[in-house]
Amino acid sequence: MGFTRAELEAGRRYAAGQVALSPSHYPLEMLARAHLWLDDVEKARELFWKAAEQLFECVEEPGHGDAYTRGRLGGLVYLAGDPDAAKPWFEQALDEGRDAPATAGHAAELFYLLGDLRASIAAAENLGPEWGLAHTAAALAAGHRWRARLLVLADRGYFRSTAPFQESGHSPLSPYDWLAEVVAVTAREAGRPPPTRAEVLAVLDA
């Protein structure tokens, strides 16, 4: 189920072509992810910042932002390597989406990313099984890393049909991002160094 380096390289070339045609936030995010999953972290962070800047200019600055776009903007900044700069956007996404059914389920993810683990757990308590990523975040918040792993891997069909470089537009983070977080937390608690993205992908074939 994991993707080969040749497939990831092909994805990078495709995403670069899309950026050349239209350097907007969606293809920029795809290209950033292509570099990220090739473990080219510095280039990925540079591109995540560019995607965040484009999203801000196109959506937030004209006043069209909402809970979804603010969560997504925070996610892009987070992936660009600046979790502190991402926090205000996550907080705004929480405030905007608190009473909106379509986005309220993301609260568990947002609270986790803000470091409020108790609130993350509480936010997921009454959610249905369709909110798998929210339950994944809450399981990590509760210290149940193996439950989190089972939850994030439950939708095997998604990982089978979607390559990591094809993801764009998730708010706040994508399924592959949460898979990487689960594997990173597991490694950290076991006293191992942070996993490479290739090692994260290997989990899909385990």
Backbone as JSON Lines, residues from 0, in Angstrom:
{"i":0,"aa":"M","n":[0.81,-1.2,0.0],"ca":[0.0,0.0,0.0],"c":[0.86,1.26,0.0]}
{"i":1,"aa":"G","n":[2.07,1.17,0.56],"ca":[2.96,2.32,0.57],"c":[3.4,2.68,-0.83]}
{"i":2,"aa":"F","n":[3.92,3.88,-1.0],"ca":[4.32,4.35,-2.31],"c":[5.84,4.31,-2.45]}
{"i":3,"aa":"T","n":[6.3,3.93,-3.64],"ca":[7.73,3.84,-3.88],"c":[8.31,5.24,-4.07]}
{"i":4,"aa":"R","n":[9.64,5.33,-3.95],"ca":[10.28,6.62,-4.16],"c":[10.06,7.1,-5.6]}
{"i":5,"aa":"A","n":[10.07,6.18,-6.55],"ca":[9.84,6.57,-7.94],"c":[8.44,7.18,-8.11]}
{"i":6,"aa":"E","n":[7.45,6.62,-7.43],"ca":[6.1,7.17,-7.5],"c":[6.04,8.55,-6.84]}
{"i":7,"aa":"L","n":[6.75,8.7,-5.72],"ca":[6.79,10.0,-5.05],"c":[7.49,11.04,-5.9]}
{"i":8,"aa":"E","n":[8.57,10.64,-6.57],"ca":[9.28,11.57,-7.47],"c":[8.37,11.98,-8.63]}
{"i":9,"aa":"A","n":[7.62,11.03,-9.17],"ca":[6.68,11.35,-10.25],"c":[5.61,12.32,-9.75]}
{"i":10,"aa":"G","n":[5.17,12.12,-8.52],"ca":[4.2,13.03,-7.93],"c":[4.76,14.43,-7.76]}
{"i":11,"aa":"R","n":[6.03,14.52,-7.39],"ca":[6.67,15.83,-7.26],"c":[6.72,16.54,-8.6]}
{"i":12,"aa":"R","n":[7.08,15.8,-9.64],"ca":[7.14,16.42,-10.98],"c":[5.75,16.88,-11.43]}
{"i":13,"aa":"Y","n":[4.74,16.07,-11.15],"ca":[3.38,16.45,-11.53],"c":[2.96,17.71,-10.78]}
{"i":14,"aa":"A","n":[3.2,17.74,-9.46],"ca":[2.81,18.9,-8.66],"c":[3.56,20.15,-9.1]}
{"i":15,"aa":"A","n":[4.84,20.0,-9.46],"ca":[5.62,21.14,-9.94],"c":[5.01,21.68,-11.23]}
{"i":16,"aa":"G","n":[4.53,20.79,-12.08],"ca":[3.88,21.22,-13.31],"c":[2.59,21.98,-13.04]}
{"i":17,"aa":"Q","n":[1.85,21.53,-12.04],"ca":[0.62,22.22,-11.67],"c":[0.89,23.61,-11.12]}
{"i":18,"aa":"V","n":[1.96,23.74,-10.33],"ca":[2.34,25.05,-9.79],"c":[2.76,25.99,-10.93]}
{"i":19,"aa":"A","n":[3.47,25.43,-11.91],"ca":[3.89,26.24,-13.06],"c":[2.68,26.78,-13.81]}
{"i":20,"aa":"L","n":[1.59,26.0,-13.88],"ca":[0.38,26.44,-14.56],"c":[-0.4,27.44,-13.74]}
{"i":21,"aa":"S","n":[-0.45,27.2,-12.41],"ca":[-1.24,28.07,-11.53],"c":[-0.65,28.01,-10.12]}
{"i":22,"aa":"P","n":[0.16,29.01,-9.75],"ca":[0.82,28.99,-8.44],"c":[-0.09,29.42,-7.29]}
{"i":23,"aa":"S","n":[-1.25,28.76,-7.18],"ca":[-2.18,29.07,-6.1],"c":[-1.93,28.14,-4.92]}
{"i":24,"aa":"H","n":[-2.69,28.34,-3.86],"ca":[-2.41,27.59,-2.62],"c":[-2.65,26.1,-2.75]}
{"i":25,"aa":"Y","n":[-3.59,25.65,-3.58],"ca":[-3.84,24.21,-3.69],"c":[-2.66,23.47,-4.34]}
{"i":26,"aa":"P","n":[-2.2,23.85,-5.52],"ca":[-1.03,23.15,-6.08],"c":[0.25,23.39,-5.29]}
{"i":27,"aa":"L","n":[0.39,24.55,-4.66],"ca":[1.57,24.78,-3.82],"c":[1.59,23.81,-2.64]}
{"i":28,"aa":"E","n":[0.42,23.56,-2.07],"ca":[0.36,22.58,-0.97],"c":[0.7,21.18,-1.47]}
{"i":29,"aa":"M","n":[0.22,20.82,-2.64],"ca":[0.55,19.52,-3.21],"c":[2.05,19.37,-3.41]}
{"i":30,"aa":"L","n":[2.68,20.42,-3.94],"ca":[4.12,20.36,-4.17],"c":[4.88,20.29,-2.84]}
{"i":31,"aa":"A","n":[4.4,21.04,-1.85],"ca":[5.02,20.98,-0.52],"c":[4.95,19.57,0.03]}
{"i":32,"aa":"R","n":[3.8,18.93,-0.13],"ca":[3.64,17.57,0.39],"c":[4.52,16.58,-0.38]}
{"i":33,"aa":"A","n":[4.65,16.8,-1.68],"ca":[5.52,15.92,-2.47],"c":[6.95,15.98,-1.93]}
{"i":34,"aa":"H","n":[7.44,17.18,-1.64],"ca":[8.78,17.31,-1.07],"c":[8.84,16.73,0.35]}
{"i":35,"aa":"L","n":[7.81,16.96,1.12],"ca":[7.8,16.45,2.5],"c":[7.93,14.94,2.53]}
{"i":36,"aa":"W","n":[7.17,14.25,1.66],"ca":[7.18,12.79,1.71],"c":[8.4,12.19,1.01]}
{"i":37,"aa":"L","n":[9.19,13.05,0.39],"ca":[10.52,12.64,-0.08],"c":[11.59,13.0,0.93]}
{"i":38,"aa":"D","n":[11.15,13.44,2.11],"ca":[12.03,13.83,3.22],"c":[12.91,15.04,2.87]}
{"i":39,"aa":"D","n":[12.43,15.86,1.95],"ca":[13.08,17.14,1.65],"c":[12.37,18.2,2.49]}
{"i":40,"aa":"V","n":[12.66,18.19,3.79],"ca":[11.86,18.94,4.76],"c":[11.99,20.44,4.57]}
{"i":41,"aa":"E","n":[13.21,20.94,4.35],"ca":[13.39,22.39,4.24],"c":[12.63,22.96,3.04]}
{"i":42,"aa":"K","n":[12.71,22.29,1.9],"ca":[11.97,22.75,0.72],"c":[10.48,22.67,0.97]}
{"i":43,"aa":"A","n":[10.05,21.6,1.63],"ca":[8.62,21.45,1.94],"c":[8.13,22.61,2.8]}
{"i":44,"aa":"R","n":[8.9,22.96,3.82],"ca":[8.49,24.05,4.71],"c":[8.4,25.37,3.95]}
{"i":45,"aa":"E","n":[9.34,25.61,3.08],"ca":[9.31,26.83,2.26],"c":[8.02,26.89,1.43]}
{"i":46,"aa":"L","n":[7.64,25.77,0.86],"ca":[6.45,25.72,0.03],"c":[5.16,25.78,0.84]}
{"i":47,"aa":"F","n":[5.16,25.19,2.03],"ca":[3.99,25.31,2.9],"c":[3.76,26.77,3.28]}
{"i":48,"aa":"W","n":[4.86,27.51,3.53],"ca":[4.72,28.94,3.82],"c":[4.13,29.68,2.63]}
{"i":49,"aa":"K","n":[4.6,29.36,1.44],"ca":[4.07,30.02,0.24],"c":[2.59,29.72,0.06]}
{"i":50,"aa":"A","n":[2.2,28.47,0.33],"ca":[0.78,28.11,0.23],"c":[-0.04,28.88,1.25]}
{"i":51,"aa":"A","n":[0.5,29.01,2.47],"ca":[-0.21,29.76,3.51],"c":[-0.36,31.23,3.12]}
{"i":52,"aa":"E","n":[0.68,31.81,2.56],"ca":[0.63,33.2,2.13],"c":[-0.41,33.4,1.03]}
{"i":53,"aa":"Q","n":[-0.46,32.45,0.09],"ca":[-1.44,32.52,-0.99],"c":[-2.86,32.4,-0.46]}
{"i":54,"aa":"L","n":[-3.06,31.48,0.47],"ca":[-4.4,31.3,1.06],"c":[-4.82,32.57,1.8]}
{"i":55,"aa":"F","n":[-3.88,33.16,2.53],"ca":[-4.2,34.39,3.26],"c":[-4.59,35.51,2.29]}
{"i":56,"aa":"E","n":[-3.82,35.67,1.24],"ca":[-4.07,36.75,0.28],"c":[-5.39,36.55,-0.48]}
{"i":57,"aa":"C","n":[-5.7,35.3,-0.79],"ca":[-6.89,35.01,-1.61],"c":[-8.17,34.94,-0.8]}
{"i":58,"aa":"V","n":[-8.07,34.53,0.47],"ca":[-9.28,34.26,1.25],"c":[-9.39,35.14,2.48]}
{"i":59,"aa":"E","n":[-8.37,35.16,3.3],"ca":[-8.46,35.88,4.57],"c":[-8.42,37.39,4.39]}
{"i":60,"aa":"E","n":[-7.48,37.86,3.6],"ca":[-7.33,39.31,3.45],"c":[-8.57,39.98,2.85]}
{"i":61,"aa":"P","n":[-9.23,39.34,1.85],"ca":[-10.47,39.94,1.33],"c":[-11.67,39.78,2.27]}
{"i":62,"aa":"G","n":[-11.49,39.07,3.39],"ca":[-12.57,38.92,4.36],"c":[-13.49,37.75,4.12]}
{"i":63,"aa":"H","n":[-13.02,36.73,3.4],"ca":[-13.86,35.57,3.09],"c":[-13.55,34.35,3.97]}
{"i":64,"aa":"G","n":[-12.76,34.53,5.0],"ca":[-12.34,33.4,5.82],"c":[-13.44,32.87,6.71]}
{"i":65,"aa":"D","n":[-13.33,31.59,7.06],"ca":[-14.25,30.96,8.0],"c":[-13.49,29.91,8.8]}
{"i":66,"aa":"A","n":[-14.2,29.09,9.55],"ca":[-13.54,28.11,10.42],"c":[-12.67,27.15,9.61]}
{"i":67,"aa":"Y","n":[-13.21,26.72,8.46],"ca":[-12.46,25.78,7.63],"c":[-11.16,26.41,7.13]}
{"i":68,"aa":"T","n":[-11.24,27.61,6.54],"ca":[-10.04,28.21,5.97],"c":[-9.03,28.59,7.05]}
{"i":69,"aa":"R","n":[-9.51,29.0,8.22],"ca":[-8.57,29.36,9.29],"c":[-7.89,28.13,9.87]}
{"i":70,"aa":"G","n":[-8.63,27.03,9.95],"ca":[-8.0,25.78,10.38],"c":[-6.98,25.32,9.36]}
{"i":71,"aa":"R","n":[-7.32,25.45,8.09],"ca":[-6.4,25.05,7.03],"c":[-5.16,25.95,7.03]}
{"i":72,"aa":"L","n":[-5.37,27.24,7.2],"ca":[-4.23,28.16,7.24],"c":[-3.3,27.82,8.4]}
{"i":73,"aa":"G","n":[-3.9,27.55,9.56],"ca":[-3.08,27.13,10.7],"c":[-2.32,25.85,10.41]}
{"i":74,"aa":"G","n":[-2.98,24.91,9.71],"ca":[-2.32,23.65,9.38],"c":[-1.13,23.86,8.46]}
{"i":75,"aa":"L","n":[-1.27,24.74,7.48],"ca":[-0.16,25.01,6.57],"c":[1.02,25.64,7.31]}
{"i":76,"aa":"V","n":[0.72,26.57,8.2],"ca":[1.8,27.21,8.98],"c":[2.44,26.18,9.92]}
{"i":77,"aa":"Y","n":[1.62,25.32,10.51],"ca":[2.13,24.25,11.37],"c":[3.08,23.34,10.6]}
{"i":78,"aa":"L","n":[2.68,22.95,9.39],"ca":[3.53,22.09,8.57],"c":[4.76,22.82,8.05]}
{"i":79,"aa":"A","n":[4.69,24.15,8.02],"ca":[5.85,24.94,7.64],"c":[6.88,25.02,8.77]}
{"i":80,"aa":"G","n":[6.56,24.41,9.91],"ca":[7.53,24.32,10.99],"c":[7.41,25.38,12.06]}
{"i":81,"aa":"D","n":[6.25,26.08,12.12],"ca":[6.09,27.14,13.12],"c":[4.78,26.94,13.88]}
{"i":82,"aa":"P","n":[4.75,25.97,14.8],"ca":[3.5,25.7,15.53],"c":[3.01,26.89,16.35]}
{"i":83,"aa":"D","n":[3.92,27.73,16.83],"ca":[3.48,28.89,17.61],"c":[2.72,29.88,16.73]}
{"i":84,"aa":"A","n":[3.21,30.11,15.52],"ca":[2.51,31.02,14.6],"c":[1.18,30.43,14.14]}
{"i":85,"aa":"A","n":[1.06,29.1,14.18],"ca":[-0.19,28.45,13.77],"c":[-1.28,28.59,14.83]}
{"i":86,"aa":"K","n":[-0.91,28.74,16.08],"ca":[-1.89,28.7,17.18],"c":[-3.0,29.73,17.05]}
{"i":87,"aa":"P","n":[-2.71,31.0,16.73],"ca":[-3.82,31.95,16.61],"c":[-4.85,31.55,15.57]}
{"i":88,"aa":"W","n":[-4.4,30.91,14.5],"ca":[-5.34,30.47,13.47],"c":[-6.17,29.29,13.94]}
{"i":89,"aa":"F","n":[-5.54,28.39,14.69],"ca":[-6.3,27.28,15.27],"c":[-7.34,27.8,16.26]}
{"i":90,"aa":"E","n":[-6.96,28.8,17.06],"ca":[-7.9,29.38,18.02],"c":[-9.07,30.05,17.32]}
{"i":91,"aa":"Q","n":[-8.79,30.78,16.23],"ca":[-9.87,31.4,15.47],"c":[-10.78,30.36,14.83]}
{"i":92,"aa":"A","n":[-10.19,29.27,14.36],"ca":[-10.99,28.2,13.77],"c":[-11.93,27.59,14.82]}
{"i":93,"aa":"L","n":[-11.44,27.44,16.03],"ca":[-12.29,26.92,17.12],"c":[-13.44,27.87,17.4]}
{"i":94,"aa":"D","n":[-13.14,29.16,17.51],"ca":[-14.19,30.14,17.8],"c":[-15.23,30.2,16.7]}
{"i":95,"aa":"E","n":[-14.77,30.18,15.44],"ca":[-15.69,30.28,14.31],"c":[-16.53,29.03,14.13]}
{"i":96,"aa":"G","n":[-15.95,27.86,14.43],"ca":[-16.62,26.6,14.12],"c":[-17.36,25.96,15.26]}
{"i":97,"aa":"R","n":[-17.39,26.63,16.4],"ca":[-17.97,26.0,17.6],"c":[-19.42,25.58,17.41]}
{"i":98,"aa":"D","n":[-20.2,26.39,16.71],"ca":[-21.63,26.1,16.57],"c":[-22.0,25.63,15.16]}
{"i":99,"aa":"A","n":[-20.99,25.33,14.35],"ca":[-21.25,24.87,12.98],"c":[-21.05,23.36,12.91]}
{"i":100,"aa":"P","n":[-22.11,22.59,12.64],"ca":[-21.99,21.12,12.63],"c":[-20.92,20.61,11.68]}
{"i":101,"aa":"A","n":[-20.72,21.3,10.56],"ca":[-19.76,20.82,9.56],"c":[-18.32,20.92,10.04]}
{"i":102,"aa":"T","n":[-18.05,21.81,10.99],"ca":[-16.68,22.02,11.45],"c":[-16.48,21.74,12.93]}
{"i":103,"aa":"A","n":[-17.56,21.6,13.69],"ca":[-17.43,21.39,15.13],"c":[-16.64,20.13,15.44]}
{"i":104,"aa":"G","n":[-16.72,19.12,14.57],"ca":[-16.0,17.88,14.8],"c":[-14.5,18.02,14.74]}
{"i":105,"aa":"H","n":[-14.01,19.12,14.15],"ca":[-12.57,19.33,14.08],"c":[-11.99,19.85,15.38]}
{"i":106,"aa":"A","n":[-12.84,20.16,16.35],"ca":[-12.36,20.74,17.61],"c":[-11.35,19.85,18.31]}
{"i":107,"aa":"A","n":[-11.58,18.53,18.29],"ca":[-10.64,17.63,18.96],"c":[-9.25,17.72,18.35]}
{"i":108,"aa":"E","n":[-9.2,17.84,17.02],"ca":[-7.92,18.0,16.34],"c":[-7.27,19.33,16.71]}
{"i":109,"aa":"L","n":[-8.07,20.4,16.67],"ca":[-7.54,21.73,16.95],"c":[-7.03,21.85,18.38]}
{"i":110,"aa":"F","n":[-7.79,21.31,19.33],"ca":[-7.35,21.35,20.73],"c":[-6.04,20.58,20.91]}
{"i":111,"aa":"Y","n":[-5.93,19.44,20.25],"ca":[-4.69,18.66,20.33],"c":[-3.52,19.49,19.82]}
{"i":112,"aa":"L","n":[-3.7,20.13,18.68],"ca":[-2.62,20.91,18.08],"c":[-2.27,22.13,18.94]}
{"i":113,"aa":"L","n":[-3.24,22.59,19.72],"ca":[-3.0,23.7,20.64],"c":[-2.39,23.24,21.97]}
{"i":114,"aa":"G","n":[-2.31,21.92,22.15],"ca":[-1.74,21.38,23.37],"c":[-2.72,21.24,24.52]}
{"i":115,"aa":"D","n":[-4.0,21.46,24.28],"ca":[-5.03,21.32,25.32],"c":[-5.6,19.9,25.23]}
{"i":116,"aa":"L","n":[-4.91,18.97,25.86],"ca":[-5.24,17.56,25.68],"c":[-6.58,17.18,26.31]}
{"i":117,"aa":"R","n":[-6.89,17.74,27.46],"ca":[-8.18,17.45,28.09],"c":[-9.34,17.9,27.22]}
{"i":118,"aa":"A","n":[-9.2,19.09,26.64],"ca":[-10.27,19.6,25.77],"c":[-10.39,18.75,24.51]}
{"i":119,"aa":"S","n":[-9.28,18.24,24.02],"ca":[-9.32,17.37,22.84],"c":[-10.12,16.11,23.13]}
{"i":120,"aa":"I","n":[-9.85,15.5,24.27],"ca":[-10.57,14.29,24.66],"c":[-12.06,14.57,24.8]}
{"i":121,"aa":"A","n":[-12.39,15.67,25.48],"ca":[-13.8,16.03,25.71],"c":[-14.52,16.32,24.4]}
{"i":122,"aa":"A","n":[-13.83,16.98,23.47],"ca":[-14.46,17.38,22.21],"c":[-14.85,16.18,21.35]}
{"i":123,"aa":"A","n":[-14.17,15.05,21.54],"ca":[-14.45,13.87,20.72],"c":[-15.48,12.94,21.34]}
{"i":124,"aa":"E","n":[-15.86,13.19,22.58],"ca":[-16.69,12.23,23.32],"c":[-18.01,11.9,22.63]}
{"i":125,"aa":"N","n":[-18.66,12.89,22.08],"ca":[-20.0,12.67,21.51],"c":[-20.01,12.62,19.98]}
{"i":126,"aa":"L","n":[-18.83,12.47,19.39],"ca":[-18.75,12.41,17.94],"c":[-18.98,10.99,17.43]}
{"i":127,"aa":"G","n":[-19.58,10.89,16.27],"ca":[-19.79,9.59,15.65],"c":[-18.52,9.05,15.02]}
{"i":128,"aa":"P","n":[-18.56,7.8,14.57],"ca":[-17.37,7.16,14.0],"c":[-16.87,7.8,12.72]}
{"i":129,"aa":"E","n":[-17.71,8.61,12.07],"ca":[-17.28,9.26,10.83],"c":[-16.18,10.31,11.08]}
{"i":130,"aa":"W","n":[-16.03,10.73,12.33],"ca":[-14.99,11.71,12.69],"c":[-13.74,10.97,13.14]}
{"i":131,"aa":"G","n":[-13.19,10.15,12.25],"ca":[-12.06,9.3,12.61],"c":[-10.82,10.06,13.03]}
{"i":132,"aa":"L","n":[-10.52,11.17,12.34],"ca":[-9.32,11.94,12.69],"c":[-9.47,12.63,14.03]}
{"i":133,"aa":"A","n":[-10.69,13.07,14.34],"ca":[-10.93,13.67,15.66],"c":[-10.7,12.63,16.76]}
{"i":134,"aa":"H","n":[-11.19,11.42,16.54],"ca":[-10.98,10.35,17.52],"c":[-9.5,9.96,17.61]}
{"i":135,"aa":"T","n":[-8.8,10.04,16.49],"ca":[-7.36,9.77,16.49],"c":[-6.63,10.79,17.36]}
{"i":136,"aa":"A","n":[-6.96,12.07,17.17],"ca":[-6.34,13.13,17.99],"c":[-6.65,12.93,19.47]}
{"i":137,"aa":"A","n":[-7.9,12.6,19.77],"ca":[-8.29,12.41,21.16],"c":[-7.58,11.21,21.78]}
{"i":138,"aa":"A","n":[-7.4,10.15,21.01],"ca":[-6.68,8.98,21.52],"c":[-5.23,9.33,21.83]}
{"i":139,"aa":"L","n":[-4.6,10.11,20.95],"ca":[-3.23,10.58,21.23],"c":[-3.2,11.45,22.48]}
{"i":140,"aa":"A","n":[-4.21,12.32,22.6],"ca":[-4.28,13.2,23.77],"c":[-4.4,12.39,25.06]}
{"i":141,"aa":"A","n":[-5.08,11.25,24.98],"ca":[-5.29,10.4,26.16],"c":[-4.11,9.46,26.4]}
{"i":142,"aa":"G","n":[-3.13,9.48,25.51],"ca":[-1.98,8.59,25.67],"c":[-2.21,7.19,25.14]}
{"i":143,"aa":"H","n":[-3.28,7.0,24.39],"ca":[-3.6,5.68,23.82],"c":[-3.07,5.59,22.4]}
{"i":144,"aa":"R","n":[-1.77,5.49,22.27],"ca":[-1.18,5.57,20.93],"c":[-1.54,4.39,20.04]}
{"i":145,"aa":"W","n":[-1.74,3.22,20.61],"ca":[-2.1,2.08,19.77],"c":[-3.54,2.19,19.29]}
{"i":146,"aa":"R","n":[-4.41,2.73,20.14],"ca":[-5.78,3.01,19.69],"c":[-5.74,4.05,18.58]}
{"i":147,"aa":"A","n":[-4.9,5.07,18.73],"ca":[-4.78,6.1,17.7],"c":[-4.31,5.48,16.38]}
{"i":148,"aa":"R","n":[-3.39,4.56,16.49],"ca":[-2.88,3.9,15.27],"c":[-3.97,3.11,14.58]}
{"i":149,"aa":"L","n":[-4.76,2.38,15.35],"ca":[-5.86,1.62,14.78],"c":[-6.88,2.55,14.12]}
{"i":150,"aa":"L","n":[-7.16,3.67,14.76],"ca":[-8.14,4.61,14.24],"c":[-7.68,5.24,12.93]}
{"i":151,"aa":"V","n":[-6.42,5.69,12.9],"ca":[-5.96,6.4,11.7],"c":[-5.8,5.44,10.52]}
{"i":152,"aa":"L","n":[-5.55,4.17,10.81],"ca":[-5.39,3.19,9.75],"c":[-6.69,2.5,9.36]}
{"i":153,"aa":"A","n":[-7.78,2.87,10.03],"ca":[-9.06,2.19,9.8],"c":[-9.54,2.36,8.37]}
{"i":154,"aa":"D","n":[-9.29,3.55,7.79],"ca":[-9.75,3.81,6.43],"c":[-8.64,3.44,5.44]}
{"i":155,"aa":"R","n":[-8.42,2.15,5.3],"ca":[-7.36,1.68,4.4],"c":[-7.64,2.08,2.96]}
{"i":156,"aa":"G","n":[-8.92,2.18,2.64],"ca":[-9.27,2.56,1.28],"c":[-8.74,3.93,0.91]}
{"i":157,"aa":"Y","n":[-8.73,4.84,1.88],"ca":[-8.21,6.18,1.6],"c":[-6.73,6.11,1.25]}
{"i":158,"aa":"F","n":[-5.95,5.43,2.07],"ca":[-4.51,5.35,1.84],"c":[-4.18,4.54,0.58]}
{"i":159,"aa":"R","n":[-5.08,3.64,0.22],"ca":[-4.85,2.85,-0.98],"c":[-5.11,3.69,-2.24]}
{"i":160,"aa":"S","n":[-6.06,4.6,-2.15],"ca":[-6.47,5.35,-3.35],"c":[-5.85,6.74,-3.44]}
{"i":161,"aa":"T","n":[-5.28,7.23,-2.35],"ca":[-4.76,8.6,-2.32],"c":[-3.29,8.59,-1.96]}
{"i":162,"aa":"A","n":[-2.47,9.15,-2.82],"ca":[-1.04,9.29,-2.53],"c":[-0.84,10.51,-1.64]}
{"i":163,"aa":"P","n":[0.22,10.52,-0.84],"ca":[0.42,11.65,0.08],"c":[0.59,12.99,-0.62]}
{"i":164,"aa":"F","n":[1.11,12.97,-1.84],"ca":[1.29,14.23,-2.57],"c":[0.0,14.71,-3.24]}
{"i":165,"aa":"Q","n":[-1.04,13.89,-3.18],"ca":[-2.32,14.29,-3.76],"c":[-3.2,15.05,-2.77]}
{"i":166,"aa":"E","n":[-2.8,15.06,-1.52],"ca":[-3.61,15.73,-0.51],"c":[-3.46,17.26,-0.63]}
{"i":167,"aa":"S","n":[-4.58,17.95,-0.55],"ca":[-4.57,19.4,-0.54],"c":[-5.95,19.87,-0.09]}
{"i":168,"aa":"G","n":[-5.97,20.84,0.82],"ca":[-7.24,21.4,1.23],"c":[-7.81,20.87,2.53]}
{"i":169,"aa":"H","n":[-7.1,19.99,3.22],"ca":[-7.62,19.49,4.5],"c":[-7.5,20.55,5.59]}
{"i":170,"aa":"S","n":[-8.41,20.49,6.55],"ca":[-8.4,21.45,7.65],"c":[-8.7,20.72,8.96]}
{"i":171,"aa":"P","n":[-7.83,20.79,9.98],"ca":[-6.54,21.46,9.95],"c":[-5.41,20.61,9.34]}
{"i":172,"aa":"L","n":[-5.47,19.29,9.53],"ca":[-4.45,18.41,8.98],"c":[-5.11,17.28,8.2]}
{"i":173,"aa":"S","n":[-4.3,16.57,7.43],"ca":[-4.82,15.51,6.56],"c":[-4.65,14.14,7.22]}
{"i":174,"aa":"P","n":[-5.26,13.09,6.65],"ca":[-5.04,11.74,7.17],"c":[-3.56,11.34,7.21]}
{"i":175,"aa":"Y","n":[-2.8,11.67,6.17],"ca":[-1.37,11.34,6.2],"c":[-0.63,12.12,7.28]}
{"i":176,"aa":"D","n":[-1.05,13.35,7.55],"ca":[-0.42,14.12,8.62],"c":[-0.66,13.44,9.97]}
{"i":177,"aa":"W","n":[-1.88,12.97,10.19],"ca":[-2.18,12.32,11.46],"c":[-1.49,10.96,11.56]}
{"i":178,"aa":"L","n":[-1.35,10.26,10.44],"ca":[-0.56,9.02,10.46],"c":[0.87,9.32,10.88]}
{"i":179,"aa":"A","n":[1.45,10.38,10.32],"ca":[2.83,10.76,10.69],"c":[2.92,11.13,12.15]}
{"i":180,"aa":"E","n":[1.88,11.81,12.67],"ca":[1.89,12.2,14.09],"c":[1.82,10.96,14.98]}
{"i":181,"aa":"V","n":[0.99,10.01,14.63],"ca":[0.87,8.78,15.42],"c":[2.2,8.03,15.45]}
{"i":182,"aa":"V","n":[2.85,7.9,14.29],"ca":[4.13,7.19,14.22],"c":[5.21,7.96,14.98]}
{"i":183,"aa":"A","n":[5.19,9.28,14.9],"ca":[6.18,10.09,15.61],"c":[6.01,9.99,17.12]}
{"i":184,"aa":"V","n":[4.77,10.03,17.59],"ca":[4.52,9.91,19.04],"c":[4.95,8.54,19.53]}
{"i":185,"aa":"T","n":[4.64,7.5,18.77],"ca":[5.04,6.14,19.15],"c":[6.56,6.02,19.25]}
{"i":186,"aa":"A","n":[7.27,6.59,18.28],"ca":[8.74,6.55,18.3],"c":[9.29,7.33,19.49]}
{"i":187,"aa":"R","n":[8.73,8.5,19.74],"ca":[9.21,9.34,20.84],"c":[9.03,8.64,22.19]}
{"i":188,"aa":"E","n":[7.88,8.03,22.39],"ca":[7.61,7.37,23.66],"c":[8.46,6.11,23.83]}
{"i":189,"aa":"A","n":[8.92,5.56,22.72],"ca":[9.8,4.38,22.78],"c":[11.28,4.78,22.85]}
{"i":190,"aa":"G","n":[11.56,6.08,22.86],"ca":[12.94,6.55,22.93],"c":[13.69,6.44,21.63]}
{"i":191,"aa":"R","n":[12.96,6.38,20.51],"ca":[13.59,6.29,19.2],"c":[13.65,7.66,18.55]}
{"i":192,"aa":"P","n":[14.54,7.86,17.58],"ca":[14.6,9.15,16.89],"c":[13.35,9.38,16.05]}
{"i":193,"aa":"P","n":[13.08,10.63,15.67],"ca":[11.91,10.9,14.83],"c":[11.96,10.1,13.54]}
{"i":194,"aa":"P","n":[10.84,9.53,13.12],"ca":[10.84,8.71,11.91],"c":[10.94,9.56,10.65]}
{"i":195,"aa":"T","n":[11.55,9.01,9.63],"ca":[11.52,9.64,8.32],"c":[10.14,9.41,7.72]}
{"i":196,"aa":"R","n":[9.82,10.14,6.67],"ca":[8.54,9.93,6.01],"c":[8.5,8.57,5.32]}
{"i":197,"aa":"A","n":[9.64,8.09,4.88],"ca":[9.69,6.75,4.3],"c":[9.3,5.71,5.36]}
{"i":198,"aa":"E","n":[9.75,5.92,6.59],"ca":[9.4,4.99,7.68],"c":[7.92,5.09,8.02]}
{"i":199,"aa":"V","n":[7.34,6.29,7.92],"ca":[5.91,6.43,8.15],"c":[5.13,5.66,7.1]}
{"i":200,"aa":"L","n":[5.52,5.8,5.84],"ca":[4.83,5.08,4.77],"c":[4.94,3.57,4.92]}
{"i":201,"aa":"A","n":[6.06,3.11,5.49],"ca":[6.25,1.67,5.68],"c":[5.2,1.07,6.6]}
{"i":202,"aa":"V","n":[4.61,1.9,7.48],"ca":[3.57,1.42,8.39],"c":[2.36,0.92,7.61]}
{"i":203,"aa":"L","n":[2.12,1.51,6.44],"ca":[0.97,1.1,5.64],"c":[1.13,-0.32,5.1]}
{"i":204,"aa":"D","n":[2.34,-0.81,5.04],"ca":[2.59,-2.17,4.53],"c":[2.84,-3.16,5.65]}
{"i":205,"aa":"A","n":[2.79,-2.67,6.9],"ca":[3.1,-3.56,8.04],"c":[1.98,-4.56,8.26]}
